[in-house]
């Protein structure tokens, strides 16, 4: 969708568009995924270590989740960081790819399955290559970055998908946090003190 020069929304109107689209996307998550959201939380909770991988903005969105899972006390690694070790059996790889076909993410998911690690995939394409490799697939009803017709979203490229990745990550964290019985004060010492 190309913004119209004659109907340019104000920033406040753009915020309303984004908020409304996010509300629809979030409401659709449970219907699109059934019990998969809780399945994903269980797989993450029970894993030895959690690895997270996404490309571009999806990868940045997953870094939000990586930080919160670390605050929870889980062993967390962002793939591509120099300190990330090899994934192995009993670990989980959490990936985000709107298309589900990003080559590096599909290769990583294949590697994870080859070593008997679990894969949790957040994607907008249930029939994608990464979905076929996943232990649990979380389907997001949002445009992928190459979808440019305004049928799913008025926002540019994969923006709605990436915003929903952040929301799913926070929801997974919140559910796991409540399940853990830890207080906010118990999580606080894990926050960075090197800022």
C-alpha positions, 0 to 999 in steps of 0.5 A: 500500500502506498500512502496517499499524499492527500490523506496523510494521517497524523501520527495520532491517527497512525497510532490508532491504526497500529493499535487496532491492527495489533488488537485484531492480531492478538485476538486471532492468536488463540483462535489460530493456534488453539493450545499451541501457545501453552505448548510453546510455553511448556517446551520453553520451560522444560528446555535445558537452554533456549536459543532464539533466532530471527532475521532483521526486525524479527530478530530484534523483536526476539531479543526482547524475549531473550532478555525477559527469559534471562530475567526469569532465570533460564539459560538463554542464547541469541544465535549469532552472538559470539558466546552462543554455544552449540545447540543440543538435545533437550534444548529449544530453538525459538525462531521468528520468520514471517515467510517461514522460508528465510534460508538461515532460519530454516537451516538452523531449524533443520540443525536443531531437529537433527540434534534432537532439539525442539523448535518453536516457530513463529510465522505467518505461513503455516505451510512454510519450511520452518513450520514443517520442522517445528515442534510447535508452530505459532501462526500469526495472521499478519502480512509477510515483508513481501506482501504489499497489498493492503488486504492484511495490514495498512502498515508497511511490510512485516511491521504487524508480524514483528509487533506481534512477535514482541507481544507473543514473547511478552505473553510467553514470559508473563505466563512462565513468570506467573507459573514460576512463583517468583516475585518481581523482586526475585527477578530484579537482580538478573537485570544488567548492572553494567549499563 
